[in-house]
């Protein structure tokens, strides 16, 4: 009986304002973390690897960014499902996380539009 209530509340929470707000907060944190790591990788680690022949930062930041990008991907999908985004909006938001500096613009735009109740 308790399992049925839990399942029902989760289903009804999927599109609720509170569920969307929590998913948006998770997305914002991950978007910023992944954006900072991507910039550190491209601006600091890659030049160190090719100009100073120090490959360790690239390896460490690359692996860390890869795993955290996967978590970003999951949080973006969760938010997209809760806020009922279009497939195009979802794909563009996820792809923006792969371009340095664009991830910050996408996070701001996504946050503003989601809070306004607009569909991406």
SEMARZA-445391 format. One record per residue (C-alpha): residue in three letters; x, y, z; residue number from 1. Coordinates in Angstrom, 1 decimal. Example, Ala and Ser with C-alpha at 12.3 -4.5 7.8 and 13.67 -1.06 7.14 Angstrom:
2
ATOM  type      px      py      pz  seq
ATOM   ALA    12.3    -4.5     7.8    1
ATOM   SER    13.7    -1.1     7.1    2
***
This chain:
120
ATOM  type      px      py      pz  seq
ATOM   UNK     0.0     0.0     0.0    1
ATOM   UNK     2.8     2.4     0.9    2
ATOM   UNK     4.6     1.6    -2.4    3
ATOM   UNK     1.5     2.5    -4.3    4
ATOM   UNK     1.3     5.9    -2.6    5
ATOM   UNK     4.9     6.5    -3.2    6
ATOM   UNK     4.6     5.7    -6.9    7
ATOM   UNK     1.5     7.8    -7.2    8
ATOM   UNK     3.1    10.8    -5.5    9
ATOM   UNK     6.2    10.5    -7.7   10
ATOM   UNK     4.1    10.4   -10.9   11
ATOM   UNK     2.1    13.4    -9.8   12
ATOM   UNK     5.3    15.3    -8.8   13
ATOM   UNK     6.9    14.8   -12.2   14
ATOM   UNK     5.3    17.9   -13.7   15
ATOM   UNK     4.6    19.9   -10.5   16
ATOM   UNK     6.0    23.4   -10.0   17
ATOM   UNK     8.1    22.1    -7.0   18
ATOM   UNK     9.4    19.2    -9.0   19
ATOM   UNK    10.4    21.5   -11.9   20
ATOM   UNK    12.1    24.0    -9.5   21
ATOM   UNK    14.2    21.2    -7.8   22
ATOM   UNK    15.1    19.8   -11.2   23
ATOM   UNK    16.0    23.3   -12.5   24
ATOM   UNK    18.3    23.8    -9.5   25
ATOM   UNK    20.1    20.5   -10.1   26
ATOM   UNK    20.4    21.5   -13.8   27
ATOM   UNK    21.8    24.9   -13.0   28
ATOM   UNK    24.5    23.5   -10.6   29
ATOM   UNK    25.6    20.9   -13.1   30
ATOM   UNK    25.6    23.3   -16.0   31
ATOM   UNK    27.9    25.7   -14.1   32
ATOM   UNK    30.2    23.0   -12.9   33
ATOM   UNK    30.5    21.4   -16.3   34
ATOM   UNK    31.0    24.9   -17.9   35
ATOM   UNK    33.8    25.8   -15.5   36
ATOM   UNK    35.5    22.4   -16.0   37
ATOM   UNK    35.3    22.7   -19.8   38
ATOM   UNK    36.8    26.2   -19.8   39
ATOM   UNK    39.6    25.0   -17.4   40
ATOM   UNK    40.2    22.0   -19.8   41
ATOM   UNK    40.3    24.1   -22.9   42
ATOM   UNK    42.0    27.3   -21.6   43
ATOM   UNK    44.5    25.8   -19.1   44
ATOM   UNK    45.0    22.0   -19.5   45
ATOM   UNK    45.2    21.7   -23.3   46
ATOM   UNK    47.8    24.5   -23.7   47
ATOM   UNK    49.8    22.9   -20.9   48
ATOM   UNK    49.7    19.6   -22.7   49
ATOM   UNK    50.7    20.9   -26.1   50
ATOM   UNK    53.0    23.8   -25.2   51
ATOM   UNK    54.6    22.7   -21.9   52
ATOM   UNK    54.3    19.0   -22.5   53
ATOM   UNK    52.5    18.4   -19.2   54
ATOM   UNK    49.7    16.0   -20.0   55
ATOM   UNK    48.4    15.3   -16.5   56
ATOM   UNK    46.0    18.2   -16.1   57
ATOM   UNK    44.3    17.2   -19.4   58
ATOM   UNK    43.9    13.7   -18.3   59
ATOM   UNK    42.5    14.6   -14.9   60
ATOM   UNK    40.2    17.4   -16.1   61
ATOM   UNK    39.1    15.5   -19.1   62
ATOM   UNK    38.0    12.4   -17.1   63
ATOM   UNK    36.3    14.6   -14.5   64
ATOM   UNK    34.6    16.7   -17.1   65
ATOM   UNK    33.4    13.6   -18.9   66
ATOM   UNK    31.8    12.0   -15.8   67
ATOM   UNK    30.3    15.3   -14.7   68
ATOM   UNK    28.9    16.0   -18.2   69
ATOM   UNK    27.1    12.6   -18.0   70
ATOM   UNK    25.5    13.9   -14.7   71
ATOM   UNK    24.7    17.2   -16.5   72
ATOM   UNK    23.1    15.2   -19.3   73
ATOM   UNK    20.9    13.3   -16.9   74
ATOM   UNK    19.8    16.5   -15.0   75
ATOM   UNK    19.0    18.2   -18.3   76
ATOM   UNK    16.9    15.2   -19.4   77
ATOM   UNK    15.1    15.1   -16.0   78
ATOM   UNK    14.3    18.8   -16.3   79
ATOM   UNK    13.2    18.5   -19.9   80
ATOM   UNK    10.8    15.7   -19.0   81
ATOM   UNK     9.4    17.5   -16.0   82
ATOM   UNK     9.0    20.9   -17.9   83
ATOM   UNK     7.8    19.1   -21.0   84
ATOM   UNK    10.4    20.6   -23.3   85
ATOM   UNK    10.4    19.9   -27.0   86
ATOM   UNK    12.9    17.5   -28.4   87
ATOM   UNK    14.7    20.4   -30.2   88
ATOM   UNK    15.0    22.4   -27.0   89
ATOM   UNK    16.3    19.5   -25.1   90
ATOM   UNK    18.9    18.6   -27.7   91
ATOM   UNK    20.1    22.2   -28.1   92
ATOM   UNK    20.4    22.6   -24.3   93
ATOM   UNK    22.4    19.4   -24.0   94
ATOM   UNK    24.7    20.4   -26.9   95
ATOM   UNK    25.3    23.8   -25.4   96
ATOM   UNK    27.1    22.0   -22.6   97
ATOM   UNK    29.8    20.9   -25.0   98
ATOM   UNK    30.8    24.4   -26.1   99
ATOM   UNK    33.0    26.6   -23.8  100
ATOM   UNK    31.2    29.7   -22.6  101
ATOM   UNK    27.9    28.8   -24.5  102
ATOM   UNK    26.9    26.6   -21.5  103
ATOM   UNK    26.6    29.7   -19.3  104
ATOM   UNK    24.4    31.5   -21.8  105
ATOM   UNK    22.2    28.4   -22.3  106
ATOM   UNK    21.9    28.0   -18.5  107
ATOM   UNK    20.7    31.6   -18.1  108
ATOM   UNK    18.3    31.3   -21.0  109
ATOM   UNK    17.0    27.9   -19.8  110
ATOM   UNK    16.5    29.2   -16.3  111
ATOM   UNK    14.7    32.4   -17.4  112
ATOM   UNK    12.4    30.6   -19.8  113
ATOM   UNK    11.6    27.7   -17.4  114
ATOM   UNK    10.8    30.0   -14.5  115
ATOM   UNK     8.5    32.0   -16.9  116
ATOM   UNK     6.7    28.7   -17.7  117
ATOM   UNK     7.8    28.8   -21.3  118
ATOM   UNK     8.5    25.5   -23.1  119
ATOM   UNK    11.9    25.2   -24.7  120
***
